[in-house]
Amino acid sequence: DRYQRRVHGVVGGGDSACEEAVFLTKFARKVILLVRRDQLRASKVMQERALNHPKIEVSWNSAPVEAVGDTARNLLTGVQVQNTKTGEMTLVPAGGLFYAIGHKPNTEFLDQQLELDEAGYIVTQKGSTNTSIDGVFAAGDVQDHDWRQAITAAGSGCMAALQAERWLLARS
């Protein structure tokens, strides 16, 4: 497979980036983790998995500036990276580039009407979609720290719909 001969870049330093880098090692010759700081923010377990993987190389203090490629063939060939401490520019060869720079839940519109945690996620009661306001339910990416994926969003959306229906029936 042509992807197994390539080097791929992953931008980020948290759990998502480390998880993505480890996953991509199945398909790439090498994965370069481009980390803007001089340390990872990932959990200890994810740091160890990424840092100890023989196919993962970490490029510390690295911020991607430009994707470089062969426009005639519509092909990525590298990433222009700037060292965040020295300003030095380096071309990192890469046949693929993946951003895993975290997730910020879109909850600003709530204007503090619901209880949010320190990261901006809606707080729900354990095992339910109930929020701090009776009759208001939260589902998907705005309340799910861990999975943040379509299938769990669909599942929690179904939970919220059923809980809303029960809530309405109890009040009619």
C-alpha positions in Angstrom: 0.0 0.0 0.0 1.3 3.4 -0.9 0.6 4.9 2.5 2.8 2.5 4.3 5.8 3.9 2.5 5.0 7.5 3.6 5.8 9.7 6.5 2.8 11.4 8.1 2.5 14.4 10.4 0.2 14.8 13.3 -0.3 18.2 14.9 -1.0 18.4 18.6 0.2 17.3 22.0 -2.8 16.0 23.8 -4.5 12.6 24.0 -6.2 13.0 20.6 -2.9 13.7 18.9 -1.1 10.8 20.6 -3.9 8.4 19.9 -4.0 9.5 16.2 -0.2 9.1 15.9 -0.3 5.6 17.3 -3.2 4.6 15.1 -1.4 6.0 12.0 1.7 3.8 12.6 -0.4 1.0 11.2 -0.4 2.7 7.8 2.7 4.8 7.7 6.4 4.1 7.6 6.9 6.9 10.2 4.7 9.4 12.0 6.1 12.8 13.1 4.2 14.3 16.0 4.4 18.1 15.7 4.1 19.5 19.2 4.0 23.3 19.7 5.4 23.1 23.2 8.3 21.3 24.8 6.1 18.7 26.5 2.9 16.7 25.8 -0.4 17.5 27.5 -1.6 14.0 27.0 -2.3 11.6 29.8 0.7 9.7 31.1 -0.5 6.5 29.5 -0.9 8.1 26.0 2.4 9.9 26.4 4.1 6.6 27.0 2.4 4.9 24.1 3.5 7.6 21.7 7.0 8.3 23.0 7.9 4.6 23.2 6.5 3.7 19.7 9.4 2.9 17.3 7.6 4.5 14.4 6.8 7.8 16.1 9.2 10.7 16.2 8.4 13.9 18.2 9.3 17.3 16.8 9.1 19.6 19.9 8.4 23.3 19.8 7.0 22.9 16.3 4.2 24.9 14.7 3.1 24.1 11.2 3.1 27.2 8.9 2.5 25.9 5.4 1.6 22.6 3.7 4.0 22.1 0.8 3.4 19.9 -2.2 3.3 19.0 -5.9 0.3 21.0 -7.1 0.4 19.4 -10.5 -0.2 16.0 -8.9 -2.3 17.4 -6.0 0.1 15.7 -3.6 1.4 16.8 -0.2 5.2 16.4 0.1 5.9 18.2 3.3 5.1 20.7 6.0 6.9 24.0 6.7 7.4 24.1 10.4 8.5 27.0 12.6 10.4 26.4 15.9 8.3 28.2 18.5 11.4 29.1 20.6 14.0 30.1 17.9 11.8 31.0 15.0 13.8 28.7 12.7 11.9 27.3 9.7 12.3 23.6 8.8 10.7 21.6 6.0 9.4 18.3 7.5 8.7 15.7 4.8 5.2 14.3 5.0 2.8 12.6 2.7 -0.2 13.2 5.0 -1.0 15.8 7.7 -3.6 15.3 10.4 -4.7 17.9 13.0 -5.6 16.6 16.4 -5.4 19.9 18.4 -8.2 19.3 20.8 -11.9 20.1 21.0 -13.7 23.1 22.4 -17.4 22.4 22.9 -19.7 25.0 21.3 -21.6 26.1 24.4 -20.9 29.8 24.5 -24.5 30.5 23.3 -25.8 29.2 26.6 -24.4 32.3 28.3 -24.0 30.5 31.6 -27.6 29.4 31.8 -26.5 25.8 32.3 -23.8 24.4 34.6 -20.6 23.9 32.6 -17.4 22.4 33.7 -14.0 24.2 33.5 -13.5 23.1 29.9 -16.9 24.4 28.8 -18.7 21.0 28.6 -22.3 20.9 29.8 -22.5 19.0 33.1 -25.0 16.1 33.1 -26.0 13.8 35.9 -24.1 10.5 35.8 -25.7 8.0 33.4 -28.2 10.5 32.0 -28.5 13.5 29.8 -30.2 15.6 32.6 -28.6 19.0 33.1 -28.7 21.5 35.9 -32.1 22.8 34.7 -35.1 20.5 34.9 -36.4 19.7 31.5 -33.1 20.6 29.7 -31.1 17.7 28.3 -27.6 17.6 26.7 -26.2 15.1 24.3 -23.2 14.6 22.1 -20.0 16.6 21.8 -21.2 19.4 24.2 -21.3 17.0 27.2 -19.0 14.1 26.2 -15.4 14.6 27.2 -14.2 11.1 26.3 -15.7 9.9 23.1 -16.8 12.9 21.1 -17.7 10.8 18.1 -20.7 10.6 15.9 -22.0 7.2 17.1 -21.9 8.2 20.8 -23.4 11.6 19.9 -26.3 9.7 18.1 -26.7 7.4 21.1 -26.8 10.2 23.7 -29.1 12.1 21.4 -31.5 9.2 21.5 -31.1 9.1 25.3 -31.9 12.8 25.5 -35.0 12.4 23.2 -36.3 9.6 25.4 -35.7 11.5 28.6 -37.3 14.6 27.2 -40.4 12.5 26.2 -40.6 11.0 29.7 -40.2 14.4 31.2 -43.0 15.9 29.0 -45.3 12.9 29.7 -44.9 13.3 33.5 -46.0 16.9 33.2 -49.0 16.5 30.9 
